[in-house]
Amino acid sequence: MSGFGSALRRLVVPTLGAVALAAGPAQAQRAARAEDFLGVTRCDSGQVVSEIREDVRRSDLRAEVEAHEAVHRQQAAAYGGCEAFLASLTTARRIIESELPAYCAQWKVAVARGADSVATRLDYAWRISAQSGAMENRLDITRRFRDECG
């Protein structure tokens, strides 16, 4: 039996290695696409444009997402233009600074509609952490969300 186990290991290990090499490098996730988000604010010929997914436009989430994207439009205008604003979103810190007030506006609408205040705030803080690529800061973002948003 031990001879069979030894032979099996000699066959399996190289086979698994060959499969791993043939499959190529592993990737944790694909790049985000616009349809991954409920809404997105972008630049179009220098103008700030917000788009909300069709399924969201027909849902109860519409007002929440509109509040979120409205903040991004205001941020872009205050920053001196759409392209400059989007170009500034290059670090986790800048993304957090941009997303926190937008999710705060969304949270206020959600809570006014009956969402659980604490659970929704935690969910949005974790979304901000994920979007910024700073999951290690999720507890700090949760605290900031509570302190800055209510």
C-alpha positions in Angstrom: 0.0 0.0 0.0 2.8 2.4 0.8 4.4 1.8 -2.6 1.1 2.6 -4.3 0.7 5.9 -2.2 4.3 6.9 -3.1 3.7 6.2 -6.8 0.4 8.2 -6.6 2.2 11.2 -5.0 4.9 11.1 -7.7 2.2 11.2 -10.4 -0.2 13.7 -8.8 2.3 16.4 -7.8 3.8 16.9 -11.3 0.3 16.6 -12.8 -1.0 19.4 -10.6 2.0 21.5 -11.3 1.5 21.0 -15.1 -2.1 22.0 -14.7 -1.2 25.1 -12.8 1.3 26.2 -15.4 -1.0 25.5 -18.2 -3.8 27.5 -16.6 -1.5 30.6 -16.4 -1.3 33.1 -13.5 -4.1 33.2 -11.1 -6.1 36.4 -10.9 -8.1 37.5 -7.9 -10.8 39.3 -9.8 -11.5 41.0 -13.0 -11.5 44.7 -13.6 -14.6 46.5 -12.5 -17.1 47.5 -15.2 -19.8 50.2 -15.2 -22.5 47.6 -14.9 -21.0 46.3 -11.6 -22.3 49.5 -10.0 -25.8 50.7 -9.3 -24.9 54.1 -10.7 -21.8 55.8 -12.0 -20.7 59.3 -12.6 -18.3 60.0 -15.5 -17.1 62.7 -17.9 -18.6 63.1 -21.3 -17.0 65.8 -23.4 -16.1 67.7 -20.2 -19.6 67.4 -18.8 -20.4 65.4 -15.6 -22.8 62.7 -16.5 -24.5 60.3 -14.0 -25.9 57.0 -15.2 -28.1 54.7 -13.2 -28.6 51.1 -14.3 -31.9 50.4 -15.9 -32.9 47.8 -13.2 -32.2 50.4 -10.5 -34.2 53.1 -12.2 -37.2 50.9 -11.9 -36.6 50.0 -8.3 -36.9 51.4 -4.8 -33.2 52.1 -4.8 -33.4 54.8 -7.4 -33.7 57.7 -4.9 -30.8 56.4 -2.9 -28.5 56.0 -5.9 -29.6 59.4 -7.3 -28.6 61.1 -4.0 -25.2 59.3 -4.2 -24.4 60.3 -7.7 -25.6 63.9 -7.1 -22.8 64.3 -4.5 -20.3 63.1 -7.1 -21.6 65.7 -9.6 -21.3 68.4 -6.9 -17.7 67.2 -6.1 -16.7 67.4 -9.7 -18.1 70.9 -10.1 -16.4 72.1 -6.9 -13.1 70.5 -7.9 -12.8 72.6 -11.1 -14.2 70.2 -13.6 -15.0 66.6 -14.3 -11.7 65.4 -15.7 -9.7 67.0 -12.9 -11.9 65.5 -10.3 -11.7 62.0 -11.8 -8.0 62.3 -12.3 -7.6 63.1 -8.6 -9.0 59.7 -7.6 -5.7 57.9 -7.7 -5.2 56.9 -4.0 -7.3 55.0 -1.5 -7.4 58.2 0.6 -8.9 60.3 -2.2 -11.4 57.6 -3.1 -12.5 57.4 0.5 -12.8 61.2 0.7 -15.0 61.1 -2.4 -17.1 58.1 -1.5 -17.8 58.9 2.1 -20.0 61.9 1.5 -21.8 60.2 -1.4 -22.6 57.1 0.6 -23.6 59.4 3.5 -26.2 61.0 1.2 -27.4 57.6 0.1 -27.5 56.4 3.7 -29.8 59.3 4.7 -32.3 58.4 2.0 -32.1 54.7 2.9 -32.7 55.4 6.6 -35.5 57.8 5.8 -37.1 55.0 3.8 -36.9 52.6 6.8 -33.5 50.9 6.4 -31.7 49.9 9.6 -29.3 52.8 10.4 -26.4 50.8 11.9 -26.5 47.8 9.5 -26.7 50.1 6.4 -23.9 52.3 7.7 -21.7 49.3 8.2 -22.6 47.9 4.7 -21.7 51.3 3.1 -18.5 51.6 5.1 -17.4 48.2 3.8 -18.3 49.1 0.3 -16.1 52.2 0.5 -13.3 50.1 1.9 -13.6 47.7 -1.0 -13.9 50.4 -3.7 -10.8 52.2 -2.4 -8.8 48.9 -2.1 -8.3 49.6 1.6 -10.1 46.8 3.3 -7.6 46.9 6.1 -9.0 50.4 6.9 -12.7 49.2 7.1 -12.9 49.8 10.9 -11.6 53.3 10.5 -13.9 54.0 7.7 -16.8 52.7 9.7 -15.9 55.1 12.5 -15.5 58.0 10.2 -18.9 57.2 8.6 -20.5 57.2 12.0 -18.8 60.4 13.1 -19.2 62.4 9.8 -22.6 61.2 8.7 -24.6 60.6 11.8 
